[in-house]
Amino acid sequence: MLPEDFGGVQRNVLGGPLGTCSDKPLTGFSRDGCCNTGAEDVGSHTVCVLVSEEFLQFSKACGNDLSTPRPEFDFPGLKPGDRWCLCAARWLESLHAGQAPRVVLNASNAAALEIVSLDDLKPYATDLN
């Protein structure tokens, strides 16, 4: 199931229009800066995260090296403080391992809620008061 359109824009986990996750580095399954998703995004790159060194080390140890540049895929490599559209299942895995990165709810796609609950995301939110 894909997220419903909200005035031509996919929805975020809070129900509003999906915000930009990052233009630098350019993120998203479609490299459009947003955590938009569609049928071809089998990994559900829908959770906008603020990466930390601890999370980058965790991800690398799990076989997903996000810190090493991969120019052949137009991937600059991430550094602490970068924002990135992460696979929802990877975020959930990191939560269970005690290594979950912070999340930007306004830029996280509602489709993530098929894999991870809003109650799990909220304690890690950077954009809630």
Secondary structure as GFF3:
##gff-version 3
##sequence-region A 1 129
A	DSSP	beta_strand	5	6	.	.	.	ID=ss1
A	DSSP	beta_strand	9	10	.	.	.	ID=ss2
A	DSSP	beta_strand	45	50	.	.	.	ID=ss3
A	DSSP	alpha_helix	53	61	.	.	.	ID=ss4
A	DSSP	three_ten_helix	71	73	.	.	.	ID=ss5
A	DSSP	beta_strand	83	87	.	.	.	ID=ss6
A	DSSP	alpha_helix	88	96	.	.	.	ID=ss7
A	DSSP	beta_strand	102	103	.	.	.	ID=ss8
A	DSSP	three_ten_helix	105	107	.	.	.	ID=ss9
A	DSSP	three_ten_helix	110	114	.	.	.	ID=ss10
A	DSSP	alpha_helix	118	121	.	.	.	ID=ss11
A	DSSP	three_ten_helix	122	124	.	.	.	ID=ss12
###
